[in-house]
Amino acid sequence: MTYRGVNAAMETFWARLKVEIGWIRGSIWFNTRAEAHAYLFEFIEVFYNRQRHQVGLGHLTPAEYADKWRHDRGDSKIP
C-alpha cells in the first residue's frame, strides 16, 4: 500500500483556508492562539459550512442545497 497523496486533501484545505482568510481578513496572523481558534471556528462553522456558495453544490450554499433537496424529495417537515 502506498501513502503517496494521503495528505493532499488536508494540504489543499489548509492552503485554501489561508487564501480565503487572508483575502477576507487582510492577514493570516493572529495575536493569540485563542483569537485564532475563535476566528477559525466562526469562519468554518458559520461562513464556510453554511453561507459560502459551493461549486460542488451547483453554486448554492449548503443550507440552500439542503432546502432544495428536501423540497425535491417532498420532506418539508425536516428542519
N, C-alpha and C positions, 0 to 999 in steps of 0.2 A: 504494500500500500504506500502510495506517495503522499507527502504532505505539501507538495507544491501548490500554492494558491489558497491554502487554508485560511490565511489571514487577509486575503484580498477584499472580502466583503467589509471587514472592520476597518481596514486601511482606507477604503473608499468612503465609508461612513465618516471617519474622523476628518478626512480631507474636506469632504463636503460640509461638515459641521463648521470647520474653521472658516471656510469661504463664506458661508451664509452668516455666521456670527460677525465676522469682520465687516461684511457688507452692511448688515443691519445696525450693529452697534458702533462700528468705526474702529474697533480694536478687538483683538482676541485675548488681551491681557486683563487680568483682574487683580484687585488689591489683596484680597484674601481668598482662601480656599472656600470658605462659606459663601462668599459673594458669587464665586464661580459656580458652586453647587446649586444655589438658588436660581441663578440665571439659566443654567443648563436645564434644570428641572422644568422651569416655566417654558423655555424655548421648545423642548422636546414634547412635553405633555400637553401644553396649551396650543402652541403655534404649529409645530411640525406635524403632530398627530391629528389635530382637529381642524386647523384653519388653512394650512398650506395646500394649494392645489397640487395634486399628484398626477404626474404624467400617466402612470400605470392605471389610474382610475378614470381615465378619459378627461383629465383636467378638472376634476371635481375635488372638493375637499372630502376627507374621509366621512364626515357627517352627511354631506350631500349624497355621497355614493351609497351609504347605508340606508338613507331615506329612499333613494331611488330603488335600491334592491328590495327593500321591504314593500314598497308600492308595487313593484313588478310581480312580487310573489303574492300580494294581497294581504300581507300581515301588517295592517295599520295599527294594531293594538300593542305591538312591541315597542318599548321606549327607545 
